[in-house]
C-alpha cells in the first residue's frame, strides 16, 4: 500500500456520523477506538457527558470496576490540535451501551458493527475511504472543487505525519506543536487561534478547523505541510527540535 493511500485511509476517517451526529475515532492496535463522550452524546440527552459517565459507572459497579480495562486514553484530532481523550474499541463500546438506557442503543449497535466491516473493506481497498469521505462532504453541501482540495490536503497531511513518525516525532502533543509552528508561519496564528477567529467551538464534535477552511486556506495549508515534508527529508531532521525548524521553514514558504 502506498503512503498516499495510507494517508487517505488513516486521516480521512477520524469522524463518522450516526443519525446526523458526529463521533470521533482513531485507529489503534489494528482496530477503531471511539471517543466515549461522543457515543454518550449520541445516545442520551446530556449537556455534560463526563458527569453522565461518572453516574453511569456508579449505577453499574461492574462497569466501574473494569473501566480501566475497557478504555484507553488516546490522541484524537480536534479543531484545537491533538488532544488525549477517553476511547473504547467496539467491544468496549458494546459493554458501555449496556449501561445506557436508550431507544437508540439497538440501531447504534448495528451501525457500530457496520463501521467495523467498512474498515476491513477499506484495508482491502483503500480507495473506498476516499469515496466515503467524498460522499460525506457532498452530503454536507461542499462544492466539488473544495472537496478535491480537502481530500488532497488529507493526503498531504498523512504524508507529513508519516515522515514525522519515521523521524522520531511522537504522535499526539509533539504533532500538535509542529502543526502549530507550520500554521503560525503560514497564517500568523496557531490552529486554536485560527479556530477562534472562525468562531469554532473546540469542544463541539465536528468542528474540525480544516473542514471550515476556504479554498485558499486549504491551498496554503497544503503548501506549508508539503514544504515541511520536503525540508525534513532534505535536512534529515530528527526529533522534535530539528523538525521544529523544518516546520517553520515549510510554513514560511506558504
RODOKOL-976297 format. One record per residue: z, x, y negated of N, C-alpha, C, CB in turn. Coordinates in pm, whole numbers, padded with zeros to 5 digits, always signed. Each point is the difference from the previous one (the first is absolute). Glycine has a CB too. Layout:
N
ZXYZXYZXYZXY/...
//
This chain:
254
+00000+00085+00120+00000-00085-00120+00000+00088-00124+00124-00184+00123/-00210+00158-00220-00009+00083-00120+00119-00026-00091-00249-00001+00017/+00274+00097-00106+00109-00018-00095-00023-00121-00088+00039+00245+00002/-00166-00268-00040-00030-00114-00087+00035-00130+00069-00183+00131-00110/+00148-00145+00237+00030-00122+00072+00150-00017+00018-00220+00017+00118/+00290+00095-00090+00145-00008+00013+00061-00048-00130-00002+00184+00169/-00052-00134-00282+00055-00037-00130-00012-00149-00023-00059+00224-00090/-00058-00281+00120-00019-00143-00019+00095-00078+00089-00239+00038-00061/+00250+00007+00188+00085-00071+00095+00145+00003-00045-00158+00057+00184/+00208+00062-00222+00142+00012-00031+00036-00056-00137+00004+00200+00144/-00087-00174-00244+00036-00036-00136-00026-00146-00033-00048+00233-00063/-00053-00290+00127-00047-00131-00044+00080-00115+00057-00222+00099-00020/+00313-00071+00113+00072-00108+00067+00149+00001-00030-00171+00007+00178/+00208+00043-00294+00141+00005-00037+00058-00139-00023-00039+00224-00101/-00045-00320+00066+00047-00136-00028-00081-00099+00083+00070+00066-00234/+00000-00158+00299-00066-00110+00071+00052-00130-00059-00027+00138+00214/-00045-00246-00190+00034-00128-00064+00024-00108+00105-00135+00064-00201/+00249-00133+00189+00032-00115+00084+00024-00119-00091+00101+00147+00182/-00184-00251-00168+00011-00121-00080+00013+00032-00149+00106-00115+00196/-00196+00200-00244-00012+00037-00142+00116+00084-00051-00127-00207-00032/+00210+00259+00122+00109+00089-00041-00022+00138+00062+00161-00196-00020/-00138+00299-00061-00029+00137+00044+00118+00063+00073-00154+00022-00193/+00120+00056+00295+00100+00074+00076-00044+00146+00007+00064-00207+00138/+00022+00295-00186-00033+00142+00004+00032+00058+00138+00045+00020-00248/-00121+00080+00287+00022+00062+00131-00044+00145-00005-00032-00222+00116/+00070+00300-00014-00041+00139+00010-00020+00035+00146+00124+00059-00211/-00213+00035+00238-00030+00042+00136+00094+00116+00036-00244-00074-00021/+00329+00053+00121+00104+00098+00036+00016+00000+00151+00120-00031-00223/-00119+00150+00282+00016+00013+00144-00099-00088+00078+00242+00053-00038/-00367-00050-00009-00110-00071+00068+00015-00152+00005-00029+00204+00134/+00096-00262-00234+00008-00146-00009+00033-00040-00143+00073-00016+00242/-00095-00112-00273+00030-00051-00133+00149-00026-00015-00228-00102-00014/+00281+00138-00104+00137-00032-00039-00007-00080-00129+00095+00210+00112/-00030-00327-00114-00010-00095-00110+00128+00004-00085-00154-00146+00138/+00138+00128-00269+00116-00003-00090+00079-00128+00028-00124+00134-00179/+00250-00118+00218+00082-00113+00043+00020-00100-00114+00116+00149+00165/-00095-00100-00286+00020-00089-00115-00121-00092-00020+00146+00173-00108/-00267-00117+00125-00121-00080-00018-00008-00111+00104-00116+00200-00096/+00153-00167+00220-00001-00100+00108+00097-00113-00032-00062+00178+00168/+00182-00140-00215+00101-00101-00036-00053-00092-00111+00185+00161+00067/-00248-00103-00168-00053-00080-00111-00109-00097+00046+00054+00189-00156/-00128-00149+00258-00104-00088+00054+00061-00120+00074-00153+00199+00021/+00264-00174+00049+00057-00104+00088+00104-00088-00065-00044+00154+00184/+00110-00107-00289+00107-00080-00062-00016-00003-00150+00154+00058+00188/-00097-00156-00251-00002-00015-00145+00124+00068-00056-00131-00218+00013/+00120+00348-00035+00115+00077-00048-00042+00088-00117+00102-00002+00232/-00022+00002-00337-00027+00084-00116+00056+00140+00018+00001-00203-00144/+00086+00219+00244+00063+00130+00025-00008+00031+00149+00156-00030-00198/-00269+00086+00245-00016+00027+00144+00103+00097+00056-00240-00044-00031/+00284+00141-00052+00101+00096+00048+00130-00074+00036-00102+00182-00144/+00144-00273+00057+00121-00077+00026-00017-00091+00122+00055+00007-00245/-00175-00066+00258-00026-00087+00115+00010+00080+00129-00150-00145-00142/+00098+00267+00143+00004+00085+00119+00145+00031+00038-00223+00100-00060/+00307-00072-00041+00142+00028+00028+00068-00122+00061+00006+00164-00189/-00034-00282+00133+00060-00123+00056-00052-00026+00141+00022-00095-00232/-00150+00123+00254-00061-00020+00130+00069+00087+00106-00219-00056-00112/+00249+00180+00078+00067+00090+00094+00143-00046+00028-00142+00189-00081/+00204-00251-00020+00136-00054+00021-00003-00122+00091+00067+00084-00225/-00171-00167+00210-00013-00120+00085-00031+00037+00145-00079-00129-00199/+00008+00239+00216-00043+00044+00133+00060+00138+00027-00217-00135-00015/+00341+00141+00065+00068+00128+00022-00078+00096+00089+00214-00120-00028/-00286+00067+00128-00077+00087+00089-00113+00070-00077+00055-00152+00195/-00118+00077-00285-00104+00059-00083+00060+00108-00090-00131-00216+00004/+00245+00184-00067+00066+00096-00087+00041+00127+00074+00081-00190-00137/-00035+00173+00260+00046+00113+00080-00116+00094+00035+00184-00144+00094/-00299+00085-00066-00115+00082+00041-00098+00028-00112+00026-00094+00224/+00012+00064-00349-00091+00011-00114-00062+00139-00013+00135-00174-00114/-00052+00278+00128-00053+00136-00021-00099+00041+00108+00214+00060-00113/-00208-00126+00228-00098+00029+00105-00131-00076-00023+00188+00041+00161/-00179-00153-00234-00117-00086-00022-00085+00050-00117+00129-00194+00091/-00064+00242-00198-00074+00034-00123-00001+00151-00025+00064-00222-00095/-00163+00265+00016-00009+00136-00052-00025-00009-00150-00088+00092+00223/+00135+00006-00298-00034+00009-00142-00121+00091-00013+00242-00038-00072/-00354-00019+00026-00127+00072-00001-00062-00001-00140-00035-00061+00241/-00050+00159-00271-00069+00002-00131-00106-00109-00009+00041+00247-00016/-00035-00325-00091-00095-00110-00022-00065+00017-00137+00136-00156+00148/-00268+00141-00153-00072+00008-00127+00030-00124-00084-00182+00139+00107/+00227-00119-00233+00023-00109-00093-00071+00033-00132+00223-00058+00109/-00221-00036-00201-00065+00024-00129+00065+00116-00076-00062-00242-00010/+00189+00268+00039+00071+00109-00066-00001+00129+00079+00141-00170-00107/-00225+00178+00209-00003+00119+00085+00061-00030+00136+00013+00145-00204/+00009-00042+00281+00055-00017+00134+00151-00020-00006-00185+00140+00095/+00233-00244-00028+00144-00028+00007+00040-00016+00146-00003-00110-00227/+00125+00146+00260+00050-00016+00137+00059-00141+00013+00047+00250+00022/-00094-00323+00078+00042-00138+00018+00031-00027+00147-00140-00070-00197/+00225-00030+00221+00039-00037+00136-00116-00071+00069+00244-00018-00070/-00286+00069+00186-00115-00054+00072+00035-00021+00147-00158+00114-00161/+00083-00201+00225+00015-00023+00144-00138-00012+00062+00223-00115-00034/-00234+00158+00161-00126-00017+00070-00013-00143+00050+00002+00243+00067/-00110-00273+00004-00024-00138+00044+00115-00052+00084-00245+00044-00005/+00293+00037+00098+00111-00042+00086+00124-00030-00084-00093+00138+00189/+00122-00050-00286+00117-00020-00085-00012-00124-00086+00034+00245-00002/-00154-00270-00052-00020-00120-00082+00019-00126+00084-00160+00127-00146/+00112-00127+00270+00022-00114+00088+00150-00027+00018-00217+00051+00119/+00295+00057-00105+00146-00018+00016+00061-00055-00128+00006+00189+00165/-00049-00140-00280+00053-00047-00127-00034-00147-00022-00020+00231-00095/-00102-00269+00131-00044-00139-00017+00091-00097+00075-00236+00081-00027/+00289-00037+00141+00089-00086+00079+00122-00045-00080-00076+00118+00206/+00114-00041-00307+00117-00032-00081-00035-00069-00131+00113+00194+00101/-00240-00231-00117-00044-00066-00123-00046-00142+00033-00067+00222-00103/+00145-00325+00066-00045-00138+00023-00111-00037-00097+00229-00061+00082/-00352+00055-00032-00113-00027-00088-00111-00067+00081+00059+00196-00148/-00121-00298+00087-00113-00066+00065-00121+00093+00010+00084-00221-00086/-00083+00327+00005-00112+00093+00001+00011+00105+00111-00020-00035-00245/+00132+00035+00318+00025+00106+00098-00109+00008+00107+00243-00030-00042/-00279-00084+00101-00099+00002+00109-00138+00044-00047+00128-00181+00110/-00181+00122-00220-00131+00051-00047+00005+00146-00040-00054-00229-00077/+00169+00274+00025+00013+00140-00038-00005+00089+00123+00135-00066-00201/-00072+00025+00310-00005+00078+00125-00143+00016+00048+00229-00084+00061/-00305-00025-00066-00140+00007+00044-00080+00093-00091+00017-00233+00093/+00009+00223-00223-00068+00086-00097+00034+00147+00027+00006-00186-00171/+00121+00213+00200+00046+00136+00025-00069+00060+00123+00221-00057-00105/-00234-00023+00209-00068+00046+00121-00147+00031-00030+00157-00138+00142/-00220+00055-00226-00140+00021-00036-00017+00127-00081-00036-00245+00003/+00131+00272-00093-00006+00121-00082+00003+00124+00089+00115-00121-00190/-00030+00119+00293+00008+00112+00092-00131+00020+00075+00244-00040+00023/-00305-00070+00017-00127+00006+00072-00109+00058-00090+00068-00198+00141/-00068+00156-00269-00101+00049-00093+00011+00151-00018+00003-00220-00117/+00120+00271+00117+00017+00145-00016-00061+00076+00118+00211-00041-00133/-00191-00011+00253-00059+00063+00117-00152+00006-00013+00193-00082+00142/-00252-00030-00187-00146-00005-00017-00046+00097-00109+00002-00240+00075/+00079+00256-00180-00038+00090-00109+00002+00145+00045+00091-00164-00164/+00000+00198+00256+00002+00136+00053-00129+00027+00077+00253-00005+00015/-00299-00097+00059-00125+00012+00075-00121+00005-00094+00107-00121+00193/-00100+00046-00303-00111-00007-00096+00057-00002-00141-00146-00124+00166/+00166+00242-00231+00062+00009-00133-00072-00080-00108+00080+00223+00066/-00209-00252-00047-00074-00075-00101+00057-00140-00019-00204+00132+00057/+00273-00184+00046+00059-00134-00011+00105-00005-00110-00043-00036+00244/+00117+00145-00264+00103+00004-00104-00063-00018-00138+00142+00149+00144/-00253-00078-00166-00070-00010-00127-00055-00141-00020-00059+00244+00012/+00006-00303+00096-00056-00134-00008+00107-00102-00037-00172+00064+00170/+00290-00053-00109+00108-00095-00029+00048+00015-00144+00070+00006+00242/-00064+00118-00288+00042+00023-00139-00099-00064-00097+00112+00215+00068/-00240-00197-00040-00104-00058-00085+00015-00152-00006-00156+00191+00058/+00177-00253+00059+00014-00145+00007+00123-00047-00079-00113+00000+00226/+00222+00077-00218+00122-00037-00072-00021+00006-00150+00137+00086+00191/-00201+00021-00239-00026+00013-00144-00098-00107-00049+00044+00247+00017/-00143-00279+00066-00094-00107-00037+00072-00133-00014-00183+00122+00118/+00277-00148-00025+00076-00125-00003+00086-00009-00125+00001-00003+00250/+00040+00119-00302+00083+00003-00121-00083-00006-00128+00168+00131+00127/-00300-00132-00112-00087-00018-00117-00048+00126-00067+00118-00206-00031/-00099+00323+00094-00049+00124-00059-00152+00007+00009+00216+00115+00059/-00279-00048-00154-00146+00013+00000-00044+00100+00106-00007-00057-00245/-00116+00044+00296-00051+00096+00100+00004+00144-00050-00146-00181+00088/+00112+00202-00216-00001+00136-00055+00140+00059-00001-00198-00059-00142/+00298-00023+00105+00139+00050-00002+00046+00031+00142+00049-00135-00207/-00084+00049+00302+00042+00019+00139-00054+00133+00054+00007-00250+00034/-00133+00280-00065-00059+00126+00047+00079+00119-00053-00226-00109+00009/+00263+00103-00137+00078+00111-00058+00138+00007+00063-00126-00025-00215/+00189-00091+00238+00136-00002+00058-00001+00060+00140+00057-00204-00136/-00155+00166+00218-00007+00054+00136-00029+00149-00002-00078-00223+00082/-00006+00265-00174-00028+00144-00012+00127+00074-00044-00242-00048-00056/+00317-00013-00036+00124+00062-00047+00100+00015+00114-00039-00098-00228/+00042+00001+00318+00090+00007+00117-00038+00120+00087+00031-00251-00005/-00161+00269+00026-00046+00113+00081+00033+00134-00065-00185-00144+00089/+00165+00152-00222+00031+00124-00073+00149+00030+00007-00193-00042-00155/+00275-00062+00139+00146+00017+00009+00040+00047+00139+00032-00178-00174/-00093+00120+00276+00032+00039+00137-00034+00145+00028-00039-00234+00071/-00074+00280-00125-00039+00140+00018+00101+00092-00069-00242-00068+00014/+00290+00027-00131+00098+00080-00072+00132+00008+00076-00108-00065-00216/+00159-00049+00263+00130+00002+00070-00010+00076+00133+00059-00220-00106/-00176+00214+00171-00020+00083+00120+00010+00148-00035-00147-00179+00099/+00088+00215-00213+00005+00140-00044+00143+00042-00031-00232-00021-00094/+00306-00066+00025+00140+00030-00030+00081+00021+00127-00019-00133-00210/-00003+00047+00306+00075+00009+00127-00026+00135+00066-00014-00249+00029/-00112+00290-00026-00035+00128+00062+00055+00118-00078-00206-00106+00089/+00238+00085-00217+00047+00110-00085+00151-00002-00020-00220-00004-00115/+00289-00069+00200+00146+00007+00001+00070-00088-00101-00029+00226+00079/-00044-00321-00139+00064-00095-00092+00059-00114+00083-00163+00058-00189/+00287-00092+00161+00067-00104+00080-00033-00140-00051+00185+00162+00048/-00216-00248+00047-00035-00138-00033+00120-00071-00064-00166-00006+00190/+00138-00082-00284+00107-00074-00067+00021+00052-00140+00109-00042+00219/+00008+00098-00244+00037+00043-00136-00096+00104-00056+00239-00049+00056/-00277+00149+00025-00086+00107-00051-00141-00052-00029+00134+00169+00129/-00183-00264-00047-00129-00063-00031+00009-00071-00135-00049-00030+00247/+00160-00038-00272+00018-00073-00126+00002+00096-00119+00128-00178+00122/-00061+00292-00104+00008+00099-00108-00141+00050-00036+00231+00070+00077/-00309-00036+00025-00135+00052-00025-00091-00108-00057+00031+00163+00186/-00017-00286-00138-00080-00110-00053+00029-00021-00148-00001-00109+00226/+00130+00120-00262+00039-00015-00141-00058+00112-00085+00211-00113+00072/-00218+00235-00016-00058+00113-00075-00148-00025-00030+00165+00156+00109/-00238-00206-00007-00143-00029-00020-00016-00109-00106-00051+00066+00239/+00129-00173-00225-00011-00114-00092+00035+00041-00143+00055-00155+00188/+00049+00236-00203+00042+00042-00134-00109+00083-00067+00240-00002+00074/-00305+00090+00005-00108+00082-00055-00125-00083-00028+00091+00198+00123/-00113-00301-00042-00119-00084-00016+00014-00101-00112-00045+00028+00242/+00156-00105-00239+00017-00113-00091+00107+00022-00109-00071-00145+00188/+00149+00251-00172+00109+00023-00096+00126-00077+00033-00172+00039-00171/+00173-00110+00284+00118-00076+00043+00014+00012+00152-00024-00162-00195/+00145+00143+00245+00024-00001+00144-00043-00137+00056+00193+00167-00023/-00205-00180+00157-00034-00131+00057+00100-00109-00040-00107+00119+00191/+00235-00087-00198+00101-00099-00040-00026-00047-00143+00169+00104+00155/-00193-00008-00245-00027-00035-00140-00131-00077-00012+00125+00205-00074/-00224-00167+00153-00129-00070+00001+00019-00146+00042-00120+00218+00053/+00202-00237+00052+00029-00136+00045+00072-00082-00105+00010+00085+00232/+00082-00020-00305+00072-00070-00107-00095-00043-00110+00206+00133+00053/-00301-00047-00087-00100-00035-00102-00077-00124+00041-00020+00243-00065/-00009-00254+00195-00076-00115+00050+00090-00121+00028-00164+00160+00099/+00294-00144-00120+00092-00111+00021+00026-00032+00145-00079-00089-00212/+00069+00190+00299+00021-00023+00143+00148+00010+00035-00228+00091+00048/+00273-00183+00036+00137+00002+00051+00000+00088+00124+00053-00233-00092/+00015+00348+00085-00002+00096+00110+00060-00057+00128+00013+00183-00168/+00079-00276+00153+00069-00055+00117-00086-00103+00071+00220+00041-00112/-00302-00112+00037-00079-00110+00056-00105+00052+00098+00037-00132-00209/-00041+00076+00327-00096+00039+00102-00143-00027-00047+00171-00045+00179/-00261+00139-00152-00140-00019-00035-00037+00055-00136+00004-00200+00140/+00095+00251-00215-00030+00055-00132-00036+00148+00011+00156-00167-00106/-00255+00196+00187-00049+00136+00013-00078+00036-00126-00010-00020+00254/+00049+00127-00321-00063+00038-00127-00151+00011+00014+00209+00121-00064/-00255-00060+00172-00145+00025+00013-00078-00130+00017+00051+00221+00102/+00012-00323-00051-00067-00130+00011-00012-00069-00135+00086-00022+00232/-00020+00078-00334-00007-00057-00136-00072+00094-00096+00213-00125+00043/-00277+00227+00010-00074+00094-00085-00137-00055-00034+00124+00191+00103/-00175-00151-00218-00136-00032-00037-00095+00093+00075+00074-00080-00230/-00204+00053+00221-00099+00086+00064+00013+00146-00048-00155-00197+00020/+00170+00214-00152+00011+00135-00054+00127+00070+00046-00132-00074-00198/+00242+00001+00204+00126+00060+00047-00013+00047+00144+00128-00148-00157/-00195+00069+00241-00022+00041+00138-00086+00126+00007+00019-00241+00073/-00123+00247-00158-00089+00117-00001+00078+00125-00039-00196-00147-00057/+00276+00137-00050+00078+00116-00044+00105+00040+00104-00038-00071-00239/+00097-00028+00304+00099+00028+00106-00065+00076+00114+00128-00206-00063/-00246+00159+00105-00074+00068+00107-00035+00143-00040-00092-00221+00075/+00046+00238-00198-00039+00133-00048+00119+00095+00001-00179-00105-00142/+00295+00055+00095+00120+00083-00002+00045+00039+00140+00066-00111-00210/-00071+00017+00303+00047+00028+00135-00101+00084+00078+00129-00215-00003/-00258+00190-00016-00101+00082+00066+00005+00143-00053-00147-00203+00033/+00166+00217-00166+00012+00132-00059+00120+00075+00053-00112-00085-00203/+00224+00015+00218+00122+00060+00054-00022+00049+00142+00137-00150-00145/-00207+00071+00226-00028+00039+00139-00079+00130+00004+00002-00240+00069/-00107+00247-00151-00086+00120+00000+00075+00122-00051-00199-00146-00035/+00281+00129-00068+00075+00112-00056+00103+00051+00100-00034-00092-00231/+00102-00001+00300+00099+00040+00101-00067+00082+00111+00137-00207-00050/-00257+00165+00090-00073+00075+00104-00042+00138-00051-00081-00217+00097/+00024+00219-00218-00051+00125-00054+00110+00103-00020-00181-00129-00112/+00299+00081+00067+00111+00092-00027+00094+00014+00120-00014-00063-00241/-00017-00012+00348+00084+00001+00120+00146-00027-00038-00159+00162+00112/+00179-00264-00195+00134-00035-00047+00090-00042+00116-00097-00071-00221/+00218+00124+00224+00095-00032+00106+00131-00053-00060-00103+00177+00148/+00156-00282-00089+00128-00053-00045-00009-00078-00130+00107+00190+00114/+00006-00245-00154+00003-00086-00118-00034+00075-00128+00171-00138+00115/-00111+00254-00135-00015+00072-00127-00146+00035-00028+00231+00092+00028/-00299-00032+00069-00139+00041-00022-00091-00122-00015+00043+00210+00130/-00014-00316-00055-00084-00120-00010+00024-00076-00131+00002-00015+00249/+00113+00038-00313+00023-00058-00133-00103+00055-00099+00248-00024+00049/-00271+00155-00043-00098+00062-00090-00139-00057+00027+00138+00211-00010/-00171-00227+00138-00131-00058+00036-00012-00144-00051-00010+00148+00204/+00119-00223-00194+00000-00139-00045-00024-00010-00151+00156-00057+00187/-00090+00145-00263-00018+00000-00145-00144+00036-00037+00243+00062-00029/-00298+00038+00099-00138+00039-00028-00097-00111+00035+00061+00237+00041/-00038-00300+00074-00088-00110+00042+00003-00117-00097+00036+00069+00235/+00084-00103-00280+00013-00108-00097-00062+00036-00133+00207-00072+00113/-00198+00200-00152-00057+00045-00127-00153-00012+00001+00194+00157-00031/-00253-00135+00148-00146-00017+00013-00038-00144-00033-00011+00181+00176/+00089-00276-00122-00029-00141-00025+00020-00033-00147+00069-00058+00233/
//
